């Protein structure tokens, strides 16, 4: 693709990629450039004499800007086209204000999936240790599931442990989730979560500030945490040691004026020391998902007590406060293979279709409960979740996690309208 074509399709993306590659991915200088120049393209075209006048740009920065090239940026853009990765730049209408207003906002976001309107969605980040206890995993999973059913969008970082439990809980409840990565989207970091990440691309999105091919570096993840904090209206820390990435995220959320919740734990457990310290320092103690709901009374307008005293039915406003929902923002960047994305049935089917015969290995990978659900679906039939609940004697909220497990493993296909069939 020629340079002219890239400029026409991606507007200023190549210049923002050039700036990020020159000055670094976690740089506050992007804001300086925006305040100083009419546009990023103007900043680039005016050259070195112009750069010298920009506040905060040092002689070392000028050398880096000089050494960086648009050709390298164009290669990144072409790679994104090949992979179906969207590019959202700092001056894009879709770039959220919640991210724009932090220290060192990313110049570029690379996205695979449906990028939500963060400024009009109520969001909760759920983070914690990779070495989580069974209790911590259950708390994270249940919190994500219940909050999702209450209309909340769950944000996390895609790591093992608490992050994965949060993502899976949101998916099991039939919702979307946002996974903020510390690597390029095409990098298979944490192989155990490959299927989960693939599933999220059609049930939410993967987001990163790092271009394709960027492998994991230790400093990527603390930097990534500022994005998780920015995307989240509230942050729940489930289990964390005294020095951990989750506490970095909590501190960043506090700096950004967000509400922080923490799960109190056994004072003798290492992974409770961080969360207990957060509560001691003023974080809200978390005991039930409604603790978070209660902290945002403007988001929910109706509360009806259910039959069970421990459960609450909530009617959620789909936007924050009483603001009208923004009109759909037109995309400046066409992304391959996203036509018809609103057709959830066909998209969910893509995860499982064309996989051929089901191997015995896949069946041995699933839980015994999921295997029971799989066996309840007759070969060749399409069956509703209501019928499966009757066959298995399960309530819907108990069935859905196992359906999600089967979908992720490619064992069943969503045929639309909450109907499922076995993969061919």
GIRACOR-V518020 format. One record per run of one state. SS is the DSSP state (@ for helix, = for strand, . for the rest). FROM is the first residue (numbers start at 1). LEN is the number of residues. If there is no record, write none. Layout:
BEGIN
ss=(SS,SS)
from=(FROM,FROM)
len=(LEN,LEN)
END
This chain:
BEGIN
ss=(.,@,.,@,.,@,.,@,.,@,.,@,.,@,.,=,.,@,.,=,.,@,.,=,.,@,.,=,.,@,.,=,.,@,.,=,.,@,.,=,.,@,.,=,.,@,.,=,.,@,.,=,.,=,.,@,.,@,.,@,.,=,@,.,@,.,=,.,=,.)
from=(1,3,11,13,24,29,37,40,47,48,52,59,68,70,84,86,90,97,101,108,114,118,121,123,128,134,150,153,157,162,173,177,181,191,201,204,209,218,232,234,238,245,256,259,263,270,281,284,286,289,295,300,306,312,317,344,353,360,366,368,377,383,385,393,396,409,412,417,419,423)
len=(2,8,2,11,5,8,3,7,1,4,7,9,2,14,2,4,7,4,7,6,4,3,2,5,6,16,3,4,5,11,4,4,10,10,3,5,9,14,2,4,7,11,3,4,7,11,3,2,3,6,5,6,6,5,27,9,7,6,2,9,6,2,8,3,13,3,5,2,4,2)
END
